[in-house]
Amino acid sequence: MKPAVAVVEPKTPGNIGTIARAMKNFGMHDLKLVDPPEFGRDSEAYGYAGQAREDVLPNYDEVTFDELVANYHTVGCTATTNEDARKHRRFPFKTPAELADSLRDVRADTVLIFGREDNGLTNDEMARVDEVCSIPASADYSSLNLGQAATVTLYELRELTVEETQHPDVARERADEAEIEGLYDHFGEFLDAVDHPPEKREKTLRLARRLVGRAHPTGREVRTLRGVLRRAMYHAEDD
C-alpha cells in the first residue's frame, strides 16, 4: 500500500507545495495536514507544487494528530534521535532506506508524519507513533529543511510506490547473451590479430569478460565495440 504523508502544523505554505510535488514525483497522492496555515491558489504552496497543484495539493485532508494515530500505522520522521536506548521515544529508529524494507511487509494503512519547520515533532508526539525514521546526515549539521527531508524520505520509498520511472529498464536494455558472447569471441580474434602474448591471452580474456559482465552493456554498445575491434583488426592486418 502506498503510504499517506502528513505534515503537522506547517508554518510555510511553500513547504506544503514542495512536499506535494515530491509526493507526485514518487507516486504518492494522499496528503494530510494537521492545523495548516491558510493558503489559496495564488500562494507559494501552489507555486511550488508543480503538476501536483492539479491533484495532490487541492485534495489534501485536514486531520488531527489523534486521527492519524487512531487510523494508521504511523511513522514519525525526525532529524534528532536519542542514541541512548533508555530514552525510547526516538529510539530505535530506521533510515529511509531501512524503512522501505520494513514497510514492504506491512499490510495496513500507513502514514509518514513530518513535523514543524522549527522543532519537528514533540517528544509526546514521537511517543505515540509506531516507528521512527531519521535521515543520517552530517553530525556537524543534521537538520534538514522540511521539504528536503520529505523529498529524501519519499525518494527512498520509491520502489514501494512507483511502478515505472522515466529511466530505461536496464534488465530489458541489456544485450542478450549471444551478442555478448560474440563480443568476447571478437575480442579473442583481436588479440590474435595484434599478436598479444599467448601466455597472457587467457588472463586478458578473463579480465575482459569480468569487465563487460559488470557493465551490462546494451546491444548498441556491444555492436559499437565490435565495430571498433573490426576497424582495429583491419588496420593491424594492413600493417
C-alpha positions as CSV (number, residue, x, y, z in Angstrom):
1,M,0.0,0.0,0.0
2,K,1.2,3.5,-0.8
3,P,1.7,5.5,2.4
4,A,-0.1,8.7,3.1
5,V,2.0,11.8,4.0
6,A,1.1,14.1,6.9
7,V,2.6,17.4,7.9
8,V,2.0,18.6,11.5
9,E,1.4,22.4,11.9
10,P,3.4,23.5,8.8
11,K,4.1,27.2,9.0
12,T,5.2,27.8,5.4
13,P,2.8,27.2,2.5
14,G,5.9,26.7,0.3
15,N,6.9,23.6,2.2
16,I,3.4,22.2,1.7
17,G,3.8,22.7,-2.0
18,T,7.3,21.2,-2.1
19,I,6.1,18.1,-0.3
20,A,3.0,17.7,-2.6
21,R,5.4,17.9,-5.6
22,A,7.7,15.3,-4.1
23,M,4.7,13.0,-3.4
24,K,3.7,13.2,-7.1
25,N,7.3,12.6,-8.1
26,F,7.4,9.4,-6.2
27,G,3.9,8.1,-6.8
28,M,2.0,9.1,-3.7
29,H,-1.2,11.1,-3.6
30,D,-2.7,11.1,-0.1
31,L,-1.7,14.3,1.7
32,K,-2.8,15.0,5.3
33,L,-2.3,18.4,7.0
34,V,-2.6,19.0,10.8
35,D,-3.5,22.6,11.6
36,P,-2.1,24.1,8.4
37,P,-1.9,27.8,7.6
38,E,-4.4,29.3,5.1
39,F,-3.3,29.1,1.5
40,G,-5.0,29.5,-1.8
41,R,-4.4,29.2,-5.5
42,D,-2.2,32.3,-5.5
43,S,0.0,31.1,-2.6
44,E,3.5,29.6,-2.5
45,A,2.0,26.2,-1.9
46,Y,0.6,26.1,-5.4
47,G,3.6,27.9,-6.8
48,Y,6.0,25.2,-5.5
49,A,3.7,22.2,-6.2
50,G,4.4,21.9,-9.9
51,Q,1.9,19.5,-11.5
52,A,0.8,18.4,-8.0
53,R,-1.2,21.6,-7.9
54,E,-3.8,19.7,-10.0
55,D,-4.4,16.7,-7.8
56,V,-2.3,16.0,-4.7
57,L,-2.4,19.5,-3.2
58,P,-6.1,20.5,-3.7
59,N,-7.2,17.1,-2.5
60,Y,-5.5,17.2,0.9
61,D,-7.3,16.3,4.0
62,E,-7.1,18.4,7.2
63,V,-6.9,16.0,10.2
64,T,-5.8,15.9,13.8
65,F,-2.8,14.1,15.2
66,D,-5.2,11.9,17.2
67,E,-6.9,10.8,13.9
68,L,-3.6,9.8,12.4
69,V,-2.7,7.7,15.4
70,A,-6.1,6.1,15.6
71,N,-6.4,5.1,11.9
72,Y,-2.9,4.5,10.6
73,H,0.3,2.6,11.2
74,T,2.4,5.7,12.0
75,V,6.0,6.6,11.1
76,G,7.4,9.7,12.8
77,C,10.1,11.4,10.8
78,T,12.7,13.3,12.8
79,A,16.2,14.7,12.4
80,T,17.0,14.4,16.2
81,T,17.3,11.0,17.7
82,N,18.4,9.6,21.1
83,E,21.4,7.2,20.9
84,D,20.6,6.1,24.5
85,A,18.1,3.2,24.3
86,R,16.7,4.3,27.7
87,K,15.2,7.3,26.0
88,H,12.9,5.3,23.9
89,R,10.7,8.0,22.4
90,R,13.1,8.5,19.5
91,F,14.9,5.2,19.7
92,P,15.3,2.8,17.9
93,F,15.0,4.4,14.5
94,K,15.3,3.4,10.9
95,T,16.9,5.3,8.0
96,P,14.6,5.9,5.0
97,A,16.2,3.0,3.1
98,E,15.7,0.7,6.0
99,L,12.1,1.9,6.3
100,A,11.4,0.9,2.7
101,D,12.4,-2.7,3.6
102,S,10.3,-2.5,6.8
103,L,7.1,-1.2,5.1
104,R,7.3,-3.8,2.3
105,D,5.6,-6.4,4.5
106,V,3.2,-4.0,6.3
107,R,-0.4,-4.7,5.3
108,A,-2.0,-1.7,7.0
109,D,-2.7,1.9,6.0
110,T,0.5,3.7,6.8
111,V,1.2,7.4,7.2
112,L,4.6,9.2,7.3
113,I,4.4,12.1,9.7
114,F,6.6,15.1,9.3
115,G,6.8,17.8,12.0
116,R,7.1,21.6,12.2
117,E,9.8,23.5,10.4
118,D,11.4,24.8,13.6
119,N,11.3,22.0,16.1
120,G,9.8,18.9,14.3
121,L,7.6,16.5,16.3
122,T,7.4,16.9,20.0
123,N,8.6,14.1,22.4
124,D,4.9,13.4,23.3
125,E,4.0,13.0,19.6
126,M,7.0,10.8,19.0
127,A,6.0,8.6,21.9
128,R,2.7,7.8,20.1
129,V,4.0,6.7,16.8
130,D,4.7,3.1,15.8
131,E,8.1,3.6,14.1
132,V,10.7,6.3,13.9
133,C,12.6,7.3,10.7
134,S,15.6,9.6,10.6
135,I,17.9,10.7,7.7
136,P,21.6,10.1,8.5
137,A,23.2,13.5,7.9
138,S,26.4,15.2,9.0
139,A,26.9,15.3,12.8
140,D,28.0,18.9,12.3
141,Y,24.7,19.9,10.7
142,S,22.0,17.3,10.8
143,S,18.9,19.5,10.5
144,L,17.3,19.4,7.0
145,N,14.7,21.8,5.6
146,L,11.2,20.2,6.0
147,G,10.7,20.0,2.2
148,Q,14.1,18.5,1.7
149,A,13.6,15.9,4.4
150,A,10.3,14.8,2.9
151,T,11.8,14.6,-0.6
152,V,14.7,12.4,0.6
153,T,12.4,10.1,2.5
154,L,9.9,9.7,-0.3
155,Y,12.7,9.0,-2.8
156,E,13.9,6.1,-0.7
157,L,10.4,4.6,-0.7
158,R,10.0,4.8,-4.5
159,E,10.3,1.0,-5.0
160,L,7.1,0.7,-3.0
161,T,5.2,3.5,-4.7
162,V,6.4,3.9,-8.3
163,E,5.6,1.2,-10.9
164,E,7.6,2.7,-13.7
165,T,10.1,5.6,-13.9
166,Q,11.4,7.7,-16.8
167,H,14.7,5.7,-16.7
168,P,15.0,2.7,-19.1
169,D,14.7,-0.8,-17.7
170,V,18.4,-1.8,-17.5
171,A,17.4,-5.5,-17.3
172,R,15.5,-5.2,-20.6
173,E,18.0,-3.0,-22.3
174,R,21.0,-5.3,-21.6
175,A,22.3,-7.1,-24.7
176,D,21.3,-10.7,-25.0
177,E,23.9,-13.3,-24.1
178,A,24.5,-14.3,-27.7
179,E,25.6,-10.8,-28.5
180,I,27.8,-10.5,-25.5
181,E,29.5,-13.9,-26.2
182,G,30.0,-12.7,-29.8
183,L,31.9,-9.7,-28.4
184,Y,34.1,-12.0,-26.3
185,D,34.9,-14.1,-29.4
186,H,35.6,-11.0,-31.4
187,F,38.0,-9.7,-28.7
188,G,39.8,-13.0,-28.8
189,E,40.3,-12.6,-32.5
190,F,41.5,-9.1,-31.9
191,L,44.2,-10.4,-29.5
192,D,45.3,-12.8,-32.2
193,A,45.5,-10.0,-34.8
194,V,47.7,-7.8,-32.6
195,D,50.0,-10.6,-31.6
196,H,49.1,-10.4,-27.9
197,P,51.4,-12.7,-26.0
198,P,49.9,-16.2,-25.9
199,E,50.8,-16.8,-22.3
200,K,48.8,-13.7,-21.2
201,R,45.8,-14.3,-23.5
202,E,43.7,-16.4,-21.2
203,K,44.0,-13.9,-18.3
204,T,43.3,-11.0,-20.6
205,L,40.1,-12.7,-21.9
206,R,39.0,-13.5,-18.4
207,L,39.5,-9.8,-17.3
208,A,37.6,-8.6,-20.3
209,R,34.7,-10.9,-19.5
210,R,34.6,-9.7,-15.9
211,L,34.8,-6.1,-17.0
212,V,31.9,-6.4,-19.5
213,G,30.0,-8.6,-17.1
214,R,29.9,-5.7,-14.6
215,A,29.0,-3.1,-17.2
216,H,25.8,-4.9,-18.5
217,P,26.2,-3.3,-22.0
218,T,23.3,-2.7,-24.3
219,G,23.0,-4.2,-27.7
220,R,24.1,-0.9,-29.3
221,E,27.1,-0.7,-27.1
222,V,28.2,-4.2,-28.0
223,R,27.8,-3.5,-31.7
224,T,29.8,-0.3,-31.4
225,L,32.6,-2.1,-29.5
226,R,32.7,-4.8,-32.2
227,G,32.8,-2.1,-34.9
228,V,35.9,-0.6,-33.2
229,L,37.6,-4.0,-32.9
230,R,36.8,-4.7,-36.6
231,R,38.4,-1.4,-37.6
232,A,41.4,-2.0,-35.4
233,M,41.9,-5.5,-36.9
234,Y,41.6,-4.2,-40.4
235,H,44.5,-1.7,-39.8
236,A,46.5,-4.4,-37.9
237,E,46.3,-6.7,-40.9
238,D,47.3,-3.9,-43.3
239,D,50.5,-3.3,-41.2
